[in-house]
């Protein structure tokens, strides 16, 4: 099974695709600062020398990083080679001890021939300096994949589950979808009536998942009010039963609690966006609180007692 860190791969892919210009540079600097700590320094533009042709300096190895992330690939193909040729002499002037220079870029495909040719000419001219490019896979392997879960949350704050404000119009289409898909199936298996305070810890959630559930629990009243005021009371049963059955289905795949939580959120959503994810989190939190999904902590018992 995928570990929890793998859930951040989608956030990496989205950021690589969407971050341009200064946003791409800030993303690179944030990751590098976490991974290399005091061994990395970012250079802010200012004064007569600007950023000294450097977006980041790895001190111990004398590596100079420059970022180039134009809005589209055609601009990269047309301008990246000239950008390297124009700036490289200045890089050497500012950083005479440089041993390695890396162009960090956002081009999704292979390096264009024009850029590769320019790189080869620079290598011939400056044989004592190692010249490299970092594309998507290098960014992921050298930086993103080395971040801790807490650091990943800081780099991708959207991963924390934005749940405010969640309104009736946000949750209604999601619950209506569940009702529509449920049909007339009303075969219940109760999980329990009252959740114990230890339930979150009992299910071995990661700290990230605990935060997601806590944020959802703050707003479960909106789901409760909607369900209690349905014009057809049997639809409330359909929602409850569907949630239970989906949980049981996913549990049979032996997902971890973190994976179960993410899969349930995906199932509740109709489309992929922050607003619907927030609404889905609140809906899942409601059924978590009512003990329709996940194991309830028994009184003085063990994990086996609640299965």
C-alpha positions as CSV (number, residue, x, y, z in Angstrom):
1,X,0.0,0.0,0.0
2,X,1.1,3.6,-0.6
3,X,2.4,5.3,2.4
4,X,1.0,8.6,3.5
5,X,3.7,10.7,1.9
6,X,2.6,9.4,-1.5
7,X,-0.6,11.3,-1.1
8,X,1.4,14.5,-1.7
9,X,2.4,13.4,-5.2
10,X,-0.7,15.1,-6.7
11,X,0.2,18.3,-5.0
12,X,3.7,18.1,-6.5
13,X,2.3,17.5,-10.0
14,X,-0.1,20.4,-9.7
15,X,2.5,22.8,-8.4
16,X,5.0,21.8,-11.1
17,X,2.4,22.3,-13.8
18,X,0.9,25.6,-12.4
19,X,3.8,27.5,-10.8
20,X,5.4,30.0,-13.1
21,X,8.1,32.7,-12.8
22,X,8.6,33.9,-9.2
23,X,6.1,31.3,-7.9
24,X,8.2,28.5,-9.3
25,X,11.3,30.0,-7.8
26,X,9.7,30.4,-4.4
27,X,8.6,26.8,-4.5
28,X,12.1,25.6,-5.3
29,X,13.7,27.8,-2.6
30,X,11.2,26.6,0.0
31,X,11.9,22.9,-0.7
32,X,15.7,23.4,-0.9
33,X,15.7,25.4,2.4
34,X,14.0,22.5,4.2
35,X,16.1,19.7,2.7
36,X,19.5,21.4,3.0
37,X,18.9,23.7,6.0
38,X,21.9,26.0,6.8
39,X,23.8,24.6,3.8
40,X,21.5,26.5,1.5
41,X,21.0,30.2,1.0
42,X,18.5,32.0,-1.2
43,X,19.6,35.3,-2.8
44,X,17.0,38.0,-2.9
45,X,17.2,40.6,-5.6
46,X,18.2,44.1,-4.4
47,X,20.8,46.8,-4.8
48,X,23.0,47.3,-7.9
49,X,23.7,43.5,-8.3
50,X,20.2,42.2,-8.2
51,X,20.1,38.6,-7.2
52,X,23.7,38.0,-8.4
53,X,22.4,35.7,-11.1
54,X,21.5,33.2,-8.4
55,X,18.2,31.8,-7.0
56,X,20.0,29.5,-4.5
57,X,23.4,28.6,-3.3
58,X,24.4,25.2,-1.9
59,X,27.3,26.3,0.2
60,X,29.2,23.0,0.9
61,X,29.4,22.0,-2.7
62,X,29.5,25.5,-4.3
63,X,26.4,24.8,-6.4
64,X,24.6,27.8,-7.9
65,X,21.0,27.3,-8.9
66,X,19.0,29.4,-11.4
67,X,15.3,28.9,-12.0
68,X,13.6,29.5,-15.3
69,X,9.8,28.8,-15.5
70,X,8.1,30.7,-18.3
71,X,4.4,30.5,-18.8
72,X,4.5,28.0,-21.7
73,X,6.9,25.5,-23.2
74,X,7.3,27.4,-26.5
75,X,8.8,30.3,-24.6
76,X,11.2,27.9,-22.9
77,X,12.3,26.5,-26.3
78,X,12.8,30.0,-27.8
79,X,14.5,31.7,-24.9
80,X,16.2,29.3,-22.5
81,X,19.3,28.9,-24.6
82,X,19.9,32.7,-24.9
83,X,19.1,33.2,-21.2
84,X,21.9,30.7,-20.3
85,X,24.4,32.3,-22.8
86,X,23.6,35.9,-21.6
87,X,23.7,35.2,-17.8
88,X,26.5,32.6,-17.5
89,X,29.5,35.0,-17.7
90,X,27.8,37.1,-15.0
91,X,27.3,34.0,-12.8
92,X,31.0,33.3,-13.0
93,X,31.8,36.9,-12.1
94,X,29.6,36.9,-9.0
95,X,30.6,33.3,-8.0
96,X,34.3,32.7,-8.8
97,X,34.4,29.6,-6.6
98,X,31.4,27.9,-8.3
99,X,31.9,24.2,-9.0
100,X,28.5,23.4,-10.3
101,X,25.7,25.3,-12.0
102,X,22.1,24.0,-12.3
103,X,19.3,25.4,-14.4
104,X,16.0,24.4,-12.6
105,X,13.2,24.6,-15.1
106,X,9.5,23.7,-15.6
107,X,9.7,22.3,-19.1
108,X,7.7,19.0,-19.0
109,X,9.2,17.3,-22.0
110,X,12.8,16.5,-23.0
111,X,15.3,19.3,-23.2
112,X,14.9,21.1,-26.6
113,X,17.8,20.6,-29.0
114,X,18.6,24.3,-29.0
115,X,18.9,24.4,-25.3
116,X,21.0,21.2,-25.2
117,X,23.4,22.5,-27.9
118,X,23.9,25.7,-25.9
119,X,24.6,23.7,-22.8
120,X,27.3,21.7,-24.6
121,X,29.0,24.8,-25.9
122,X,29.1,26.2,-22.3
123,X,30.6,22.9,-21.1
124,X,33.3,23.1,-23.7
125,X,34.1,26.7,-22.8
126,X,34.0,26.1,-19.0
127,X,35.3,22.6,-18.5
128,X,36.1,23.1,-14.8
129,X,32.4,23.8,-14.0
130,X,29.8,21.0,-14.0
131,X,26.7,22.2,-15.8
132,X,23.4,20.5,-15.2
133,X,19.6,20.9,-15.7
134,X,17.0,19.9,-13.2
135,X,13.7,18.9,-14.6
136,X,10.6,17.5,-13.0
137,X,12.1,14.2,-11.9
138,X,15.1,15.8,-10.3
139,X,13.0,18.3,-8.3
140,X,10.9,15.4,-7.1
141,X,13.7,13.0,-6.2
142,X,16.2,15.5,-4.8
143,X,13.8,17.8,-2.9
144,X,10.1,16.9,-2.7
145,X,10.6,13.2,-1.8
146,X,13.0,14.1,1.0
147,X,10.6,16.3,2.9
148,X,8.9,15.2,6.1
149,X,5.1,15.1,6.4
150,X,5.1,18.3,8.4
151,X,7.3,20.0,5.8
152,X,5.1,18.8,3.0
153,X,2.1,20.3,4.7
154,X,3.9,23.6,4.9
155,X,5.0,23.5,1.3
156,X,1.5,22.5,0.1
157,X,-0.9,24.3,2.6
158,X,-3.8,23.3,0.3
159,X,-3.3,19.7,1.5
160,X,-4.6,20.6,5.0
161,X,-8.2,20.5,3.9
162,X,-9.7,23.9,3.5
163,X,-13.1,23.6,5.1
164,X,-14.1,27.2,5.7
165,X,-16.6,28.3,4.8
166,X,-18.7,25.2,4.0
167,X,-22.3,26.1,3.2
168,X,-25.5,24.2,2.5
169,X,-25.0,24.7,-1.2
170,X,-21.6,22.9,-1.0
171,X,-22.8,19.8,0.8
172,X,-26.3,19.4,-0.9
173,X,-25.1,18.1,-4.3
174,X,-22.8,15.6,-2.7
175,X,-25.4,14.2,-0.4
176,X,-28.0,14.2,-3.2
177,X,-25.6,12.2,-5.3
178,X,-25.3,9.6,-2.6
179,X,-29.1,9.4,-2.3
180,X,-29.5,8.9,-6.0
181,X,-26.9,6.2,-6.2
182,X,-28.2,4.4,-3.2
183,X,-31.4,3.2,-4.8
184,X,-33.7,1.3,-2.5
185,X,-31.0,-0.6,-0.5
186,X,-31.6,-0.2,3.2
187,X,-29.8,-3.2,4.8
188,X,-28.2,-1.7,7.9
189,X,-25.4,-2.9,10.2
190,X,-25.0,-0.5,13.1
191,X,-21.5,0.4,14.2
192,X,-22.5,2.0,17.5
193,X,-24.4,4.9,18.9
194,X,-22.0,7.2,20.7
195,X,-18.3,7.8,19.7
196,X,-15.7,7.6,22.5
197,X,-13.3,10.5,22.8
198,X,-10.4,8.2,22.0
199,X,-11.8,7.2,18.6
200,X,-9.4,9.3,16.5
201,X,-6.3,7.9,18.3
202,X,-7.8,4.4,18.3
203,X,-7.8,4.3,14.5
204,X,-4.1,5.1,14.2
205,X,-4.5,8.2,12.0
206,X,-1.4,10.3,11.1
207,X,-1.2,13.8,12.5
208,X,-2.3,15.1,9.1
209,X,-5.4,13.0,9.0
210,X,-6.2,14.0,12.6
211,X,-6.1,17.6,11.6
212,X,-8.4,16.9,8.6
213,X,-11.0,15.2,10.8
214,X,-10.8,17.9,13.6
215,X,-11.4,20.6,11.0
216,X,-14.4,18.7,9.6
217,X,-15.9,18.1,13.1
218,X,-16.1,21.9,13.7
219,X,-18.9,22.1,11.0
220,X,-20.8,18.8,11.2
221,X,-23.9,20.7,12.4
222,X,-24.6,21.8,8.8
223,X,-24.8,18.2,7.6
224,X,-26.9,17.2,10.6
225,X,-29.4,20.0,9.9
226,X,-29.6,19.0,6.3
227,X,-30.2,15.3,7.0
228,X,-32.7,16.0,9.8
229,X,-34.7,18.3,7.5
230,X,-34.9,16.1,4.4
231,X,-38.5,16.0,3.0
232,X,-38.2,12.2,2.7
233,X,-36.8,10.7,5.9
234,X,-35.9,7.5,4.1
235,X,-33.2,9.4,2.2
236,X,-31.4,9.9,5.4
237,X,-31.3,6.1,5.8
238,X,-30.0,5.8,2.2
239,X,-27.1,8.2,2.9
240,X,-26.2,6.5,6.2
241,X,-26.3,3.0,4.7
242,X,-24.3,4.0,1.6
243,X,-21.6,5.5,3.8
244,X,-21.4,2.3,5.9
245,X,-21.3,0.1,2.8
246,X,-18.6,2.1,1.1
247,X,-16.5,2.1,4.3
248,X,-16.9,-1.7,4.6
249,X,-16.0,-2.1,0.9
250,X,-12.8,-0.1,1.2
251,X,-11.9,-1.8,4.5
252,X,-11.9,-5.1,2.7
253,X,-9.0,-3.8,0.6
254,X,-7.0,-3.6,3.8
255,X,-6.3,0.2,3.4
256,X,-4.7,2.0,6.3
257,X,-6.9,4.5,8.2
258,X,-5.3,7.4,6.4
259,X,-5.9,5.7,3.0
260,X,-9.5,4.9,4.0
261,X,-10.1,8.6,4.9
262,X,-8.7,9.8,1.6
263,X,-10.7,7.2,-0.4
264,X,-13.9,8.2,1.3
265,X,-13.3,11.9,0.6
266,X,-12.7,11.0,-3.1
267,X,-15.9,8.9,-3.2
268,X,-18.1,11.7,-1.7
269,X,-16.7,14.4,-4.1
270,X,-18.2,14.9,-7.6
271,X,-15.4,17.0,-9.0
272,X,-11.9,17.7,-7.9
273,X,-11.7,21.2,-6.3
274,X,-11.0,22.8,-2.9
275,X,-14.6,23.7,-2.3
276,X,-15.9,20.1,-2.8
277,X,-13.0,18.6,-0.9
278,X,-13.9,20.9,2.0
279,X,-17.5,19.9,1.9
280,X,-16.6,16.2,1.6
281,X,-14.4,16.4,4.7
282,X,-17.3,17.8,6.7
283,X,-19.6,15.1,5.5
284,X,-17.1,12.3,6.4
285,X,-16.5,14.0,9.8
286,X,-20.2,13.8,10.4
287,X,-20.4,10.1,9.8
288,X,-17.2,9.6,11.8
289,X,-18.8,11.3,14.7
290,X,-21.9,9.3,14.5
291,X,-19.9,6.1,14.4
292,X,-21.1,4.9,11.0
293,X,-17.5,4.7,9.8
294,X,-14.2,3.7,11.4
295,X,-13.8,1.7,14.6
296,X,-15.1,3.0,17.8
297,X,-12.8,2.8,20.9
298,X,-14.2,0.3,23.3
299,X,-14.2,0.9,27.1
300,X,-10.9,-0.5,28.4
301,X,-10.6,-2.7,25.3
302,X,-8.1,-3.4,22.5
303,X,-8.2,-2.9,18.7
304,X,-9.5,-6.4,18.3
305,X,-12.5,-5.6,20.5
306,X,-13.9,-3.1,18.1
307,X,-13.6,-5.0,14.8
